[in-house]
């Protein structure tokens, strides 16, 4: 049996708390105003809503791209869920406000209050939007979506590609200058490169592109090799600390890559790295941002990533004995203090950036909420959630 065929699994569980949290989170995504509903920026997604300042952040290309993917995922899991605006409106915002057609990429973000722009294109962000447009092509059979995706692939694999096969992180739009300093990846680059591979694999699958598949495979192999080299499985480090969020990026990509390429070696690297994160779990079930030295606090997105990856590993029949309890504990934490239960509709149902120890970071966070939606879909036992995420690459 191939790894893809193994993903027909559904847990059979009915976690009532997970179902309630899933419904609240999906309603927040569609009804809270985190997606702009009107005006020239209708369709774009804000990165978060500040619970202290009571205002939205910038609109981000990567967030909007991932939101398209998440909405298409929810269309499968919850037919008839209360989505007010179609995914096409989000795509229109990306093309109208963020796309730099001459380059094939999308600027980082926009402040809709004054139309000021972050005039940089991040390779990682383009990969998130690439994945969304491939999924829109599947959904609508619109050839223009595929042409946008094709330009994004060219941006990643040609415009931004370094001589050693590693894409550079940034392009300055106004000067048309590629920023080659790899410190802009913020930590060890393998997790980010692995995450880029997801969009490339999806595109390769859509049009049978050997070029995109080759690039994706190379990026995954680097992350796999890094996991194998590290005795404890920690792929990413910053100084004397291990940053768990990009570490989970690598786990996500390695899991999806193992299914798409049907490679046991990649799956084992994902499992090794996930177990490292599992063993960093806090007493309350949550996860810190860093393991080691440095300013530290709990991260809801790490918790959600951990749950999602754990259930995918379980779906593949690879979950180590005793680790199901860690996933259950993480789910209880995610559905508890990390879920926003303030009565303000701009916040209720979302997942916070951090826990109570950092009230300044208890914003209603879009990306954390979208990852939580997928984790909770698996926890709630939604049929075919695992195959939608790992085989069909509807992953945020």
N, C-alpha and C positions, 0 to 999 in steps of 0.2 A: 504494500500500500504506500502511495506517495504521501508526503507530508500534507499536501493540499487536500487529499481525500480524507485525512484524519480529522479535518476541521468541521465535519458535519455535526460535531458534538454540541449538545446543549446540556447544561448542568442538571436540569431537573429540579433545581432548587427554586423556591419562591420566597425571596427575601423581601418582606414587606417594606422594611425601611429603605431598601435600595430602590424599590419600585416608586415609592413616594418621592424620594429624592430625585430620581430620574425624571418624573413628570414635572416636578417643580423646576428643575434645571432647564428642561426643554422649553417650558413656558417662559422662563426668564430670557432664554436666548431669542425667542421670537417676539416677546411682548413688552420687555422692560425698557426699550429704547436704546439698548446696546447696539442694535443695528439702526442707523438713522432712517427715519420713516418718510421724511419729506425734504423738499428743498434741493439745492444743487448737489448735495452730497448724499442723497437718498441711496441706500443700499450698502454703504460702507459700514464697517464694524469698528467700534472703539475698542481699545485694548483693555480698558477697565472703567469702572465707575468708583470714584473715591468716596468712601463712607465718611471721611472727615471733612473734605471740602465740598462734597455734594456736587460734583461736576464730573464730566467724562474726560478721558485722556485724549490723546491724538487718535486718529483713525490709522490703522496699520494695514499694509498690503498683506503681510503674512497672516495676520489675524483674519482678515476678510477671506483670503484663500482657504484657510482651514475651516472657516465657518461654512463656506460652500460645501466642502467635503462632509462636515458634520451634519448639515441639513439634509444632504442626500442620504447619509447614514440613517438619520431619524425617519426619513420617508419610508425606509425599509422596515425599521423596528416598530414605529408607531404610526401606521397609516392614519391620516386624518389629524395628526398633531397640529396644534394651532399656529401654523406658520403664516404670518400675515403677508410677507413679501417673498416672492419667488427667488430662487438662487440666481436667476438671470439678472435681477436687479443688483445683486452684489457683484456679479461679473461685469455689469455695465459700469459700476463705479470704478472697478479696477482698470477697465479699459479707458474710461473717460478722464479719470483723475490721476491715476498712478502709473499707467503704462508709458514707457519711453520706447516708442515703436522702433526708432532707429537702432536701439541697442537690443531690444527684445526682452528687457527686464522691467521691473516695477520698483518705483522709489519706495523707500522705507515707510514713510507715513506723511500725513497731512493734518494740519490744524484747521478744521473746517470753520473756526471762528474768524480767521483772517486769511485763509487759503495759503498760509505759509507752508512750505514743504521741507521735509528732510531730503535734501538733494543728493542722496546716495542710493545705490542699488546694492543690496546684500545678496550674495549668491545663495545663501540658505533660504532667504525669503522667496526668491524666485522659484526655488524648488518646491516650496509649499504651494505657490500659486500654480505652478506647472501641474502638480498633482490634481488640483481642483479643476483645471481646464480639461484635462484628460477625462475626468469623471463627467464633466458637463457634456463632453463629446459623446460619451456612452449614453448619457441620459437623453440628449436632445437630437443626436445624430447631426449636429451642426458642424459643418466642415470648418467654419471659421474658428471655432473653439480649438480644433486640432491644429490649425495654422498658427494660432497664438502659442499653443504648447510647443510647436516645432521651433518657433523663434526663441522660446525660453530655453529649450534644449541647446540650441546653437549658442546662446549666451553663456550657458554653464560650461559646455564642452569645448567651445572655441574661443569666445571673447575672453573668458575668465580663466582659461586653462593655462597652468604653468608648465614649464618644460619637463617636470618630473611627473606629470599626470595629476597633480594636486591643484584644484581650482583655487584661485585667489579669493579673498573674502569680500572685497568691496570695490565698487566703481564710483568715482566722483562724477556726477552727471555733467556739471557745468564745464569741467575741464576735460571730460571724457578720458580721465586718467584711472587706470587700474591701480588700486592700492595693494601692493604686493606684501606688505608687512603681515606675516601670519599671526602676529600677536593680536590682530583684530578678530581672530577666532575666539579670543578670551581665555581659552585653556587648551589642553591638548586637542588637536584638531580632529582626531579620528571619529569621535561621536558626531560631529557636525557633518563630516564627509559621509558618514554612514547614513545620516538622515536625508542628505541630498539624494542618495541612491534610490529612495522610495519613489520619488517623482520620475526619475529616469527609468526605473523598472516598469512603472505603469505605462509610460509612453512607449517603451520598447514592446510591451505586450500589445498595445493598441495597434501599432503599425508594423510590428515585426522588425523593429529597428535593431540591427546587430550592433551598430555604433553605440546607441544608448545603453544597450544591455552590457556591452563590454566595459563602458565607463562605470556603470553601476556595480558590476561584479568586482572591478578593481577596488572601488571605494569600500565595498563590504569586506573584501579580503584583507584590506589594511586594518580595519577595525577588528576583524577576527584574529589577525596575527597579534595585535596589541593585547587582546584579551588572553590569548594563549601565553604571551610573554610574562604577563603579570600573574604572579603566584596566587594572589587573592582575587583576581578578576577585575580589579579597579582600572577601568580604561582611561579615565580622565583625572588629572590632578592639577592643582594650582599651588605651586610652592610645596608646602608640607601638608596640604589638605586635598581631599578628594571631593569634587563637586558632584552631587548625586543627580542633579537634573540632566546635564549632558550625558552622564553615565546611563541614565534611562533612555535618552535619545538613541544611544548605541544599541541598547537591548531591543527597543522597538524595531529598529532597522534590521538588526540581525534576525529577529523572529520573522519579519515579513520576508526578508531575503532568503531565509532557509526554506520557507514554503514555496516561494516563487522559483528558486533554483533547485529545490529538492536536495539540499545539501545538509547532511547530518552534522558535518563539522561546524557549519555556521550556527546551527541550532545549539550545539554543545557550548559554543562560545557565548551565545545569548544566555543560556542557563547558568553558566559559571558567573557571568557578570550580574545577573539577577539575584543569584544567591548571595553575592557580596552585598548588594543593597539590602536584601532581606535581613542579613545579619547586623545591619546598622539600625534596625527598627528601634524606636524609642519605647519606653515602658507603656505609654498611653496608646501605642499603635501607629503613631505618626512617624515622620521621617525628618531629619535635619537637612538643611541645605548643604552643609559641609560636614565632612568627617575629618577631624584633625584640627589644625590651628585656624584662627581667623574668626571674624564676626559671624555668628551663627544664629539661625532661627528655623522654625519649622516651616516646611513648604507643602501646601496642599497639592500642588501639581506633582511633586515627587510621589506623594501618597497615591494619587490617582493613577499615575504611570505604573507604579508598582502593582496595583490591583489588576489593571488591564493586562499587563504582561504576564502576571501570575496565572490568570485564568486562561490566557492563550497557551501558556506552557502546559497547563492542565489539559486543555483541549487536545494537545499534541501527545498526551500520555507521558509527559516527562516531568511532572511535578514531584519533587523529592518528598519522601515521607516526613510528615510533621509540619511541612510548610503551608499546608492549607489553613492551619490555625493562624499563621501570620497574616494571610490574606484576609481572613475573617476579622482579625483584630484591626487591620488597616481600614476595612470597610466600615466598621463601627466608628472609628475615628473620623473618617471622611464624612459620614452621614451625621456626625455629631457636631463637635465644635467648629469644624472647618466649613460646614454648610452655613450660609448666611440666612438667618431667620428674622432679620429686621423687617418690620411691617412695610417699610417703604418698597413699593413695587419695582423701583430701580435696582433693588438689592436682593429682595427675597427670592430664594431658589438658586442663586449663584453660589459659587464656591470662592472662599476668600483666598487671597494670596498667602496669608500666613495665619498662625494661631493667635490665641489671646495674649501671648507674651509680647507680641508686636502689634499694638492697636493701630500704629501708623501704617501697617501693611495689610490691614483687614479690608482691602478693597475688593469689590465684586469683580473677579478676574475672568476675562473671557476665555483665554486659553486654558486655564485650570478647569473651568467649567466644562469646556468641550471634551477634554480628556476624561473628566469625571463622568460625563454622559456615556462615553463608551465603556468605561470601567463598570458603571452601574448597570448598563445593558447586559453585560456578561454576568454580573452578580444577580440580576433579576431573572436570569435564565432565558433571555430572549432567543428564540430559535434563529440559528444561522448568524448570530452576532459575531462569533469567532471567525467564521469564513468571510463575512463581509469586511472585517478589519484586516485579517492577515492574508487571505487569498485574493480578495478583490481590491485591497489597498485603500479602502475607505478609512484611512487612519489619519488622525490629526496630531 
